[in-house]
Amino acid sequence: MASPSKSFFAFLYLAILLTLNIVEAEDRSNLIPIGPCAQIPNCNQTCIASQFKGGKCIKWYPTSIKETCACFVKYSTSPV
């Protein structure tokens, strides 16, 4: 049977690895998908013309084959 100290270090090691994987995830809370990049010739310019801050083509899911055009949300700086 494993000693308590070895079990603790194994658990700590796994916790650190999981934390590092979570930190690498991209924050997409400020992106709005508008369609497939294959159908939108210039994603960034289309987003700007639609009153967004800009845009880029991204894989919405890690297993996706096709890219999606996503626009950056403009946050209001005026008080409500």
mmCIF file as gemmi writes it, N, C-alpha and C atoms, coordinates in Angstrom:
data_model
loop_
_atom_site.group_PDB
_atom_site.id
_atom_site.type_symbol
_atom_site.label_atom_id
_atom_site.label_alt_id
_atom_site.label_comp_id
_atom_site.label_asym_id
_atom_site.label_entity_id
_atom_site.label_seq_id
_atom_site.pdbx_PDB_ins_code
_atom_site.Cartn_x
_atom_site.Cartn_y
_atom_site.Cartn_z
_atom_site.occupancy
_atom_site.B_iso_or_equiv
_atom_site.pdbx_formal_charge
_atom_site.auth_seq_id
_atom_site.auth_asym_id
_atom_site.pdbx_PDB_model_num
ATOM 1 N N . MET Axp A 1 ? 0.841 -1.174 0 1 0 ? 1 A 1
ATOM 2 C CA . MET Axp A 1 ? 0 0 0 1 0 ? 1 A 1
ATOM 3 C C . MET Axp A 1 ? 0.893 1.246 0 1 0 ? 1 A 1
ATOM 4 N N . ALA Axp A 2 ? 0.438 2.294 -0.68 1 0 ? 2 A 1
ATOM 5 C CA . ALA Axp A 2 ? 1.218 3.527 -0.771 1 0 ? 2 A 1
ATOM 6 C C . ALA Axp A 2 ? 1.177 4.281 0.55 1 0 ? 2 A 1
ATOM 7 N N . SER Axp A 3 ? 2.293 4.91 0.849 1 0 ? 3 A 1
ATOM 8 C CA . SER Axp A 3 ? 2.345 5.692 2.087 1 0 ? 3 A 1
ATOM 9 C C . SER Axp A 3 ? 1.507 6.967 1.921 1 0 ? 3 A 1
ATOM 10 N N . PRO Axp A 4 ? 1.043 7.533 3.031 1 0 ? 4 A 1
ATOM 11 C CA . PRO Axp A 4 ? 0.229 8.754 2.944 1 0 ? 4 A 1
ATOM 12 C C . PRO Axp A 4 ? 0.956 9.917 2.273 1 0 ? 4 A 1
ATOM 13 N N . SER Axp A 5 ? 2.264 10.03 2.497 1 0 ? 5 A 1
ATOM 14 C CA . SER Axp A 5 ? 2.993 11.148 1.889 1 0 ? 5 A 1
ATOM 15 C C . SER Axp A 5 ? 3.083 10.985 0.372 1 0 ? 5 A 1
ATOM 16 N N . LYS Axp A 6 ? 3.267 9.745 -0.113 1 0 ? 6 A 1
ATOM 17 C CA . LYS Axp A 6 ? 3.313 9.515 -1.56 1 0 ? 6 A 1
ATOM 18 C C . LYS Axp A 6 ? 1.944 9.778 -2.179 1 0 ? 6 A 1
ATOM 19 N N . SER Axp A 7 ? 0.899 9.372 -1.498 1 0 ? 7 A 1
ATOM 20 C CA . SER Axp A 7 ? -0.456 9.614 -2.003 1 0 ? 7 A 1
ATOM 21 C C . SER Axp A 7 ? -0.741 11.111 -2.071 1 0 ? 7 A 1
ATOM 22 N N . PHE Axp A 8 ? -0.303 11.838 -1.058 1 0 ? 8 A 1
ATOM 23 C CA . PHE Axp A 8 ? -0.51 13.285 -1.032 1 0 ? 8 A 1
ATOM 24 C C . PHE Axp A 8 ? 0.202 13.95 -2.201 1 0 ? 8 A 1
ATOM 25 N N . PHE Axp A 9 ? 1.465 13.58 -2.449 1 0 ? 9 A 1
ATOM 26 C CA . PHE Axp A 9 ? 2.216 14.189 -3.539 1 0 ? 9 A 1
ATOM 27 C C . PHE Axp A 9 ? 1.64 13.804 -4.899 1 0 ? 9 A 1
ATOM 28 N N . ALA Axp A 10 ? 1.153 12.587 -5.028 1 0 ? 10 A 1
ATOM 29 C CA . ALA Axp A 10 ? 0.521 12.18 -6.283 1 0 ? 10 A 1
ATOM 30 C C . ALA Axp A 10 ? -0.743 13.004 -6.525 1 0 ? 10 A 1
ATOM 31 N N . PHE Axp A 11 ? -1.538 13.199 -5.489 1 0 ? 11 A 1
ATOM 32 C CA . PHE Axp A 11 ? -2.75 14.013 -5.606 1 0 ? 11 A 1
ATOM 33 C C . PHE Axp A 11 ? -2.402 15.46 -5.938 1 0 ? 11 A 1
ATOM 34 N N . LEU Axp A 12 ? -1.396 16.009 -5.283 1 0 ? 12 A 1
ATOM 35 C CA . LEU Axp A 12 ? -0.961 17.379 -5.53 1 0 ? 12 A 1
ATOM 36 C C . LEU Axp A 12 ? -0.476 17.545 -6.973 1 0 ? 12 A 1
ATOM 37 N N . TYR Axp A 13 ? 0.281 16.576 -7.467 1 0 ? 13 A 1
ATOM 38 C CA . TYR Axp A 13 ? 0.787 16.604 -8.835 1 0 ? 13 A 1
ATOM 39 C C . TYR Axp A 13 ? -0.375 16.614 -9.833 1 0 ? 13 A 1
ATOM 40 N N . LEU Axp A 14 ? -1.364 15.766 -9.62 1 0 ? 14 A 1
ATOM 41 C CA . LEU Axp A 14 ? -2.524 15.726 -10.511 1 0 ? 14 A 1
ATOM 42 C C . LEU Axp A 14 ? -3.315 17.035 -10.462 1 0 ? 14 A 1
ATOM 43 N N . ALA Axp A 15 ? -3.45 17.6 -9.277 1 0 ? 15 A 1
ATOM 44 C CA . ALA Axp A 15 ? -4.173 18.867 -9.139 1 0 ? 15 A 1
ATOM 45 C C . ALA Axp A 15 ? -3.467 19.983 -9.908 1 0 ? 15 A 1
ATOM 46 N N . ILE Axp A 16 ? -2.15 20.019 -9.853 1 0 ? 16 A 1
ATOM 47 C CA . ILE Axp A 16 ? -1.384 21.042 -10.574 1 0 ? 16 A 1
ATOM 48 C C . ILE Axp A 16 ? -1.532 20.856 -12.078 1 0 ? 16 A 1
ATOM 49 N N . LEU Axp A 17 ? -1.46 19.621 -12.545 1 0 ? 17 A 1
ATOM 50 C CA . LEU Axp A 17 ? -1.617 19.361 -13.977 1 0 ? 17 A 1
ATOM 51 C C . LEU Axp A 17 ? -2.991 19.789 -14.474 1 0 ? 17 A 1
ATOM 52 N N . LEU Axp A 18 ? -4.028 19.475 -13.722 1 0 ? 18 A 1
ATOM 53 C CA . LEU Axp A 18 ? -5.378 19.864 -14.119 1 0 ? 18 A 1
ATOM 54 C C . LEU Axp A 18 ? -5.537 21.379 -14.124 1 0 ? 18 A 1
ATOM 55 N N . THR Axp A 19 ? -4.945 22.039 -13.164 1 0 ? 19 A 1
ATOM 56 C CA . THR Axp A 19 ? -5.02 23.497 -13.097 1 0 ? 19 A 1
ATOM 57 C C . THR Axp A 19 ? -4.332 24.127 -14.297 1 0 ? 19 A 1
ATOM 58 N N . LEU Axp A 20 ? -3.188 23.608 -14.695 1 0 ? 20 A 1
ATOM 59 C CA . LEU Axp A 20 ? -2.475 24.153 -15.843 1 0 ? 20 A 1
ATOM 60 C C . LEU Axp A 20 ? -3.286 23.978 -17.114 1 0 ? 20 A 1
ATOM 61 N N . ASN Axp A 21 ? -3.97 22.854 -17.272 1 0 ? 21 A 1
ATOM 62 C CA . ASN Axp A 21 ? -4.79 22.633 -18.456 1 0 ? 21 A 1
ATOM 63 C C . ASN Axp A 21 ? -5.979 23.582 -18.485 1 0 ? 21 A 1
ATOM 64 N N . ILE Axp A 22 ? -6.549 23.889 -17.351 1 0 ? 22 A 1
ATOM 65 C CA . ILE Axp A 22 ? -7.682 24.801 -17.295 1 0 ? 22 A 1
ATOM 66 C C . ILE Axp A 22 ? -7.234 26.224 -17.621 1 0 ? 22 A 1
ATOM 67 N N . VAL Axp A 23 ? -6.063 26.622 -17.166 1 0 ? 23 A 1
ATOM 68 C CA . VAL Axp A 23 ? -5.56 27.975 -17.393 1 0 ? 23 A 1
ATOM 69 C C . VAL Axp A 23 ? -5.319 28.221 -18.877 1 0 ? 23 A 1
ATOM 70 N N . GLU Axp A 24 ? -4.947 27.19 -19.634 1 0 ? 24 A 1
ATOM 71 C CA . GLU Axp A 24 ? -4.651 27.354 -21.046 1 0 ? 24 A 1
ATOM 72 C C . GLU Axp A 24 ? -5.897 27.531 -21.901 1 0 ? 24 A 1
ATOM 73 N N . ALA Axp A 25 ? -7.07 27.281 -21.369 1 0 ? 25 A 1
ATOM 74 C CA . ALA Axp A 25 ? -8.3 27.418 -22.136 1 0 ? 25 A 1
ATOM 75 C C . ALA Axp A 25 ? -8.526 28.882 -22.509 1 0 ? 25 A 1
ATOM 76 N N . GLU Axp A 26 ? -9.025 29.087 -23.715 1 0 ? 26 A 1
ATOM 77 C CA . GLU Axp A 26 ? -9.259 30.447 -24.202 1 0 ? 26 A 1
ATOM 78 C C . GLU Axp A 26 ? -10.592 30.97 -23.681 1 0 ? 26 A 1
ATOM 79 N N . ASP Axp A 27 ? -10.594 32.204 -23.242 1 0 ? 27 A 1
ATOM 80 C CA . ASP Axp A 27 ? -11.822 32.836 -22.769 1 0 ? 27 A 1
ATOM 81 C C . ASP Axp A 27 ? -12.631 33.286 -23.98 1 0 ? 27 A 1
ATOM 82 N N . ARG Axp A 28 ? -13.812 32.718 -24.138 1 0 ? 28 A 1
ATOM 83 C CA . ARG Axp A 28 ? -14.657 33.059 -25.279 1 0 ? 28 A 1
ATOM 84 C C . ARG Axp A 28 ? -15.923 33.782 -24.853 1 0 ? 28 A 1
ATOM 85 N N . SER Axp A 29 ? -15.919 34.333 -23.649 1 0 ? 29 A 1
ATOM 86 C CA . SER Axp A 29 ? -17.115 35.004 -23.157 1 0 ? 29 A 1
ATOM 87 C C . SER Axp A 29 ? -17.39 36.302 -23.91 1 0 ? 29 A 1
ATOM 88 N N . ASN Axp A 30 ? -16.399 36.845 -24.604 1 0 ? 30 A 1
ATOM 89 C CA . ASN Axp A 30 ? -16.598 38.088 -25.345 1 0 ? 30 A 1
ATOM 90 C C . ASN Axp A 30 ? -16.694 37.849 -26.849 1 0 ? 30 A 1
ATOM 91 N N . LEU Axp A 31 ? -16.97 36.612 -27.28 1 0 ? 31 A 1
ATOM 92 C CA . LEU Axp A 31 ? -17.085 36.282 -28.696 1 0 ? 31 A 1
ATOM 93 C C . LEU Axp A 31 ? -18.512 35.874 -29.04 1 0 ? 31 A 1
ATOM 94 N N . ILE Axp A 32 ? -18.98 36.307 -30.201 1 0 ? 32 A 1
ATOM 95 C CA . ILE Axp A 32 ? -20.289 35.906 -30.703 1 0 ? 32 A 1
ATOM 96 C C . ILE Axp A 32 ? -20.075 35.255 -32.067 1 0 ? 32 A 1
ATOM 97 N N . PRO Axp A 33 ? -20.414 33.967 -32.216 1 0 ? 33 A 1
ATOM 98 C CA . PRO Axp A 33 ? -20.25 33.311 -33.513 1 0 ? 33 A 1
ATOM 99 C C . PRO Axp A 33 ? -21.299 33.819 -34.506 1 0 ? 33 A 1
ATOM 100 N N . ILE Axp A 34 ? -20.862 34.112 -35.744 1 0 ? 34 A 1
ATOM 101 C CA . ILE Axp A 34 ? -21.813 34.609 -36.743 1 0 ? 34 A 1
ATOM 102 C C . ILE Axp A 34 ? -21.945 33.687 -37.953 1 0 ? 34 A 1
ATOM 103 N N . GLY Axp A 35 ? -21.068 32.705 -38.087 1 0 ? 35 A 1
ATOM 104 C CA . GLY Axp A 35 ? -21.201 31.774 -39.201 1 0 ? 35 A 1
ATOM 105 C C . GLY Axp A 35 ? -19.885 31.124 -39.568 1 0 ? 35 A 1
ATOM 106 N N . PRO Axp A 36 ? -19.943 30.167 -40.507 1 0 ? 36 A 1
ATOM 107 C CA . PRO Axp A 36 ? -18.729 29.47 -40.936 1 0 ? 36 A 1
ATOM 108 C C . PRO Axp A 36 ? -17.799 30.394 -41.723 1 0 ? 36 A 1
ATOM 109 N N . CYS Axp A 37 ? -16.521 30.28 -41.471 1 0 ? 37 A 1
ATOM 110 C CA . CYS Axp A 37 ? -15.534 31.129 -42.148 1 0 ? 37 A 1
ATOM 111 C C . CYS Axp A 37 ? -15.497 30.876 -43.655 1 0 ? 37 A 1
ATOM 112 N N . ALA Axp A 38 ? -15.867 29.675 -44.075 1 0 ? 38 A 1
ATOM 113 C CA . ALA Axp A 38 ? -15.879 29.37 -45.504 1 0 ? 38 A 1
ATOM 114 C C . ALA Axp A 38 ? -16.911 30.218 -46.245 1 0 ? 38 A 1
ATOM 115 N N . GLN Axp A 39 ? -17.953 30.668 -45.552 1 0 ? 39 A 1
ATOM 116 C CA . GLN Axp A 39 ? -19.004 31.471 -46.183 1 0 ? 39 A 1
ATOM 117 C C . GLN Axp A 39 ? -18.835 32.971 -45.927 1 0 ? 39 A 1
ATOM 118 N N . ILE Axp A 40 ? -17.893 33.342 -45.087 1 0 ? 40 A 1
ATOM 119 C CA . ILE Axp A 40 ? -17.655 34.758 -44.774 1 0 ? 40 A 1
ATOM 120 C C . ILE Axp A 40 ? -16.241 35.092 -45.247 1 0 ? 40 A 1
ATOM 121 N N . PRO Axp A 41 ? -16.117 35.828 -46.367 1 0 ? 41 A 1
ATOM 122 C CA . PRO Axp A 41 ? -14.798 36.033 -46.965 1 0 ? 41 A 1
ATOM 123 C C . PRO Axp A 41 ? -13.795 36.754 -46.069 1 0 ? 41 A 1
ATOM 124 N N . ASN Axp A 42 ? -14.217 37.768 -45.343 1 0 ? 42 A 1
ATOM 125 C CA . ASN Axp A 42 ? -13.3 38.494 -44.465 1 0 ? 42 A 1
ATOM 126 C C . ASN Axp A 42 ? -13.979 38.666 -43.109 1 0 ? 42 A 1
ATOM 127 N N . CYS Axp A 43 ? -13.684 37.763 -42.207 1 0 ? 43 A 1
ATOM 128 C CA . CYS Axp A 43 ? -14.345 37.718 -40.901 1 0 ? 43 A 1
ATOM 129 C C . CYS Axp A 43 ? -14.184 39.029 -40.136 1 0 ? 43 A 1
ATOM 130 N N . ASN Axp A 44 ? -12.979 39.542 -40.054 1 0 ? 44 A 1
ATOM 131 C CA . ASN Axp A 44 ? -12.72 40.752 -39.274 1 0 ? 44 A 1
ATOM 132 C C . ASN Axp A 44 ? -13.503 41.944 -39.827 1 0 ? 44 A 1
ATOM 133 N N . GLN Axp A 45 ? -13.449 42.161 -41.143 1 0 ? 45 A 1
ATOM 134 C CA . GLN Axp A 45 ? -14.151 43.296 -41.751 1 0 ? 45 A 1
ATOM 135 C C . GLN Axp A 45 ? -15.668 43.143 -41.64 1 0 ? 45 A 1
ATOM 136 N N . THR Axp A 46 ? -16.17 41.914 -41.749 1 0 ? 46 A 1
ATOM 137 C CA . THR Axp A 46 ? -17.605 41.671 -41.598 1 0 ? 46 A 1
ATOM 138 C C . THR Axp A 46 ? -18.059 42.026 -40.194 1 0 ? 46 A 1
ATOM 139 N N . CYS Axp A 47 ? -17.268 41.671 -39.199 1 0 ? 47 A 1
ATOM 140 C CA . CYS Axp A 47 ? -17.611 41.995 -37.81 1 0 ? 47 A 1
ATOM 141 C C . CYS Axp A 47 ? -17.574 43.502 -37.568 1 0 ? 47 A 1
ATOM 142 N N . ILE Axp A 48 ? -16.562 44.177 -38.104 1 0 ? 48 A 1
ATOM 143 C CA . ILE Axp A 48 ? -16.462 45.629 -37.941 1 0 ? 48 A 1
ATOM 144 C C . ILE Axp A 48 ? -17.653 46.317 -38.61 1 0 ? 48 A 1
ATOM 145 N N . ALA Axp A 49 ? -18.041 45.848 -39.802 1 0 ? 49 A 1
ATOM 146 C CA . ALA Axp A 49 ? -19.19 46.423 -40.5 1 0 ? 49 A 1
ATOM 147 C C . ALA Axp A 49 ? -20.492 46.175 -39.74 1 0 ? 49 A 1
ATOM 148 N N . SER Axp A 50 ? -20.512 45.159 -38.894 1 0 ? 50 A 1
ATOM 149 C CA . SER Axp A 50 ? -21.703 44.839 -38.091 1 0 ? 50 A 1
ATOM 150 C C . SER Axp A 50 ? -21.645 45.481 -36.706 1 0 ? 50 A 1
ATOM 151 N N . GLN Axp A 51 ? -20.813 46.509 -36.552 1 0 ? 51 A 1
ATOM 152 C CA . GLN Axp A 51 ? -20.695 47.279 -35.303 1 0 ? 51 A 1
ATOM 153 C C . GLN Axp A 51 ? -20.056 46.502 -34.146 1 0 ? 51 A 1
ATOM 154 N N . PHE Axp A 52 ? -19.233 45.502 -34.462 1 0 ? 52 A 1
ATOM 155 C CA . PHE Axp A 52 ? -18.456 44.812 -33.437 1 0 ? 52 A 1
ATOM 156 C C . PHE Axp A 52 ? -17.043 45.388 -33.442 1 0 ? 52 A 1
ATOM 157 N N . LYS Axp A 53 ? -16.254 45.018 -32.453 1 0 ? 53 A 1
ATOM 158 C CA . LYS Axp A 53 ? -14.882 45.509 -32.32 1 0 ? 53 A 1
ATOM 159 C C . LYS Axp A 53 ? -13.96 44.908 -33.379 1 0 ? 53 A 1
ATOM 160 N N . GLY Axp A 54 ? -14.272 43.741 -33.853 1 0 ? 54 A 1
ATOM 161 C CA . GLY Axp A 54 ? -13.467 43.01 -34.822 1 0 ? 54 A 1
ATOM 162 C C . GLY Axp A 54 ? -13.86 41.553 -34.758 1 0 ? 54 A 1
ATOM 163 N N . GLY Axp A 55 ? -13.103 40.699 -35.415 1 0 ? 55 A 1
ATOM 164 C CA . GLY Axp A 55 ? -13.428 39.279 -35.387 1 0 ? 55 A 1
ATOM 165 C C . GLY Axp A 55 ? -12.277 38.419 -35.844 1 0 ? 55 A 1
ATOM 166 N N . LYS Axp A 56 ? -12.438 37.119 -35.663 1 0 ? 56 A 1
ATOM 167 C CA . LYS Axp A 56 ? -11.423 36.175 -36.12 1 0 ? 56 A 1
ATOM 168 C C . LYS Axp A 56 ? -12.067 34.813 -36.33 1 0 ? 56 A 1
ATOM 169 N N . CYS Axp A 57 ? -11.419 33.995 -37.143 1 0 ? 57 A 1
ATOM 170 C CA . CYS Axp A 57 ? -11.881 32.632 -37.378 1 0 ? 57 A 1
ATOM 171 C C . CYS Axp A 57 ? -11.255 31.724 -36.323 1 0 ? 57 A 1
ATOM 172 N N . ILE Axp A 58 ? -12.104 30.955 -35.65 1 0 ? 58 A 1
ATOM 173 C CA . ILE Axp A 58 ? -11.621 30.046 -34.609 1 0 ? 58 A 1
ATOM 174 C C . ILE Axp A 58 ? -12.316 28.7 -34.744 1 0 ? 58 A 1
ATOM 175 N N . LYS Axp A 59 ? -11.697 27.687 -34.17 1 0 ? 59 A 1
ATOM 176 C CA . LYS Axp A 59 ? -12.368 26.398 -34.015 1 0 ? 59 A 1
ATOM 177 C C . LYS Axp A 59 ? -13.158 26.493 -32.723 1 0 ? 59 A 1
ATOM 178 N N . TRP Axp A 60 ? -14.486 26.485 -32.815 1 0 ? 60 A 1
ATOM 179 C CA . TRP Axp A 60 ? -15.335 26.703 -31.65 1 0 ? 60 A 1
ATOM 180 C C . TRP Axp A 60 ? -15.176 25.584 -30.64 1 0 ? 60 A 1
ATOM 181 N N . TYR Axp A 61 ? -14.988 24.359 -31.12 1 0 ? 61 A 1
ATOM 182 C CA . TYR Axp A 61 ? -14.74 23.205 -30.255 1 0 ? 61 A 1
ATOM 183 C C . TYR Axp A 61 ? -13.396 22.608 -30.647 1 0 ? 61 A 1
ATOM 184 N N . PRO Axp A 62 ? -12.658 22.031 -29.699 1 0 ? 62 A 1
ATOM 185 C CA . PRO Axp A 62 ? -11.34 21.461 -30.032 1 0 ? 62 A 1
ATOM 186 C C . PRO Axp A 62 ? -11.405 20.379 -31.108 1 0 ? 62 A 1
ATOM 187 N N . THR Axp A 63 ? -12.532 19.666 -31.199 1 0 ? 63 A 1
ATOM 188 C CA . THR Axp A 63 ? -12.644 18.585 -32.178 1 0 ? 63 A 1
ATOM 189 C C . THR Axp A 63 ? -13.226 19.053 -33.505 1 0 ? 63 A 1
ATOM 190 N N . SER Axp A 64 ? -13.506 20.353 -33.638 1 0 ? 64 A 1
ATOM 191 C CA . SER Axp A 64 ? -14.097 20.889 -34.868 1 0 ? 64 A 1
ATOM 192 C C . SER Axp A 64 ? -13.121 20.792 -36.024 1 0 ? 64 A 1
ATOM 193 N N . ILE Axp A 65 ? -13.669 20.546 -37.199 1 0 ? 65 A 1
ATOM 194 C CA . ILE Axp A 65 ? -12.863 20.538 -38.416 1 0 ? 65 A 1
ATOM 195 C C . ILE Axp A 65 ? -12.946 21.914 -39.08 1 0 ? 65 A 1
ATOM 196 N N . LYS Axp A 66 ? -14.141 22.484 -39.091 1 0 ? 66 A 1
ATOM 197 C CA . LYS Axp A 66 ? -14.363 23.781 -39.733 1 0 ? 66 A 1
ATOM 198 C C . LYS Axp A 66 ? -14.211 24.913 -38.72 1 0 ? 66 A 1
ATOM 199 N N . GLU Axp A 67 ? -13.795 26.074 -39.237 1 0 ? 67 A 1
ATOM 200 C CA . GLU Axp A 67 ? -13.648 27.248 -38.381 1 0 ? 67 A 1
ATOM 201 C C . GLU Axp A 67 ? -14.904 28.109 -38.45 1 0 ? 67 A 1
ATOM 202 N N . THR Axp A 68 ? -15.164 28.797 -37.351 1 0 ? 68 A 1
ATOM 203 C CA . THR Axp A 68 ? -16.319 29.681 -37.232 1 0 ? 68 A 1
ATOM 204 C C . THR Axp A 68 ? -15.838 31.114 -37.091 1 0 ? 68 A 1
ATOM 205 N N . CYS Axp A 69 ? -16.51 32.03 -37.785 1 0 ? 69 A 1
ATOM 206 C CA . CYS Axp A 69 ? -16.203 33.451 -37.626 1 0 ? 69 A 1
ATOM 207 C C . CYS Axp A 69 ? -16.862 33.924 -36.343 1 0 ? 69 A 1
ATOM 208 N N . ALA Axp A 70 ? -16.072 34.494 -35.446 1 0 ? 70 A 1
ATOM 209 C CA . ALA Axp A 70 ? -16.582 34.986 -34.168 1 0 ? 70 A 1
ATOM 210 C C . ALA Axp A 70 ? -16.2 36.452 -34.016 1 0 ? 70 A 1
ATOM 211 N N . CYS Axp A 71 ? -17.176 37.26 -33.62 1 0 ? 71 A 1
ATOM 212 C CA . CYS Axp A 71 ? -16.964 38.704 -33.454 1 0 ? 71 A 1
ATOM 213 C C . CYS Axp A 71 ? -16.728 39.049 -31.994 1 0 ? 71 A 1
ATOM 214 N N . PHE Axp A 72 ? -15.861 40.049 -31.771 1 0 ? 72 A 1
ATOM 215 C CA . PHE Axp A 72 ? -15.578 40.533 -30.422 1 0 ? 72 A 1
ATOM 216 C C . PHE Axp A 72 ? -16.649 41.534 -30.006 1 0 ? 72 A 1
ATOM 217 N N . VAL Axp A 73 ? -17.186 41.364 -28.809 1 0 ? 73 A 1
ATOM 218 C CA . VAL Axp A 73 ? -18.228 42.241 -28.291 1 0 ? 73 A 1
ATOM 219 C C . VAL Axp A 73 ? -17.61 43.557 -27.846 1 0 ? 73 A 1
ATOM 220 N N . LYS Axp A 74 ? -18.277 44.663 -28.187 1 0 ? 74 A 1
ATOM 221 C CA . LYS Axp A 74 ? -17.881 45.982 -27.677 1 0 ? 74 A 1
ATOM 222 C C . LYS Axp A 74 ? -18.565 46.174 -26.339 1 0 ? 74 A 1
ATOM 223 N N . TYR Axp A 75 ? -17.795 46.459 -25.315 1 0 ? 75 A 1
ATOM 224 C CA . TYR Axp A 75 ? -18.373 46.712 -24.002 1 0 ? 75 A 1
ATOM 225 C C . TYR Axp A 75 ? -18.65 48.197 -23.857 1 0 ? 75 A 1
ATOM 226 N N . SER Axp A 76 ? -19.785 48.516 -23.33 1 0 ? 76 A 1
ATOM 227 C CA . SER Axp A 76 ? -20.179 49.905 -23.134 1 0 ? 76 A 1
ATOM 228 C C . SER Axp A 76 ? -19.386 50.51 -21.979 1 0 ? 76 A 1
ATOM 229 N N . THR Axp A 77 ? -18.893 51.727 -22.187 1 0 ? 77 A 1
ATOM 230 C CA . THR Axp A 77 ? -18.152 52.411 -21.124 1 0 ? 77 A 1
ATOM 231 C C . THR Axp A 77 ? -19.013 53.465 -20.435 1 0 ? 77 A 1
ATOM 232 N N . SER Axp A 78 ? -20.214 53.684 -20.951 1 0 ? 78 A 1
ATOM 233 C CA . SER Axp A 78 ? -21.081 54.688 -20.327 1 0 ? 78 A 1
ATOM 234 C C . SER Axp A 78 ? -21.86 54.07 -19.175 1 0 ? 78 A 1
ATOM 235 N N . PRO Axp A 79 ? -22.113 54.843 -18.125 1 0 ? 79 A 1
ATOM 236 C CA . PRO Axp A 79 ? -22.881 54.311 -16.997 1 0 ? 79 A 1
ATOM 237 C C . PRO Axp A 79 ? -24.338 54.082 -17.386 1 0 ? 79 A 1
ATOM 238 N N . VAL Axp A 80 ? -24.967 53.164 -16.715 1 0 ? 80 A 1
ATOM 239 C CA . VAL Axp A 80 ? -26.354 52.804 -17.033 1 0 ? 80 A 1
ATOM 240 C C . VAL Axp A 80 ? -27.318 53.791 -16.445 1 0 ? 80 A 1
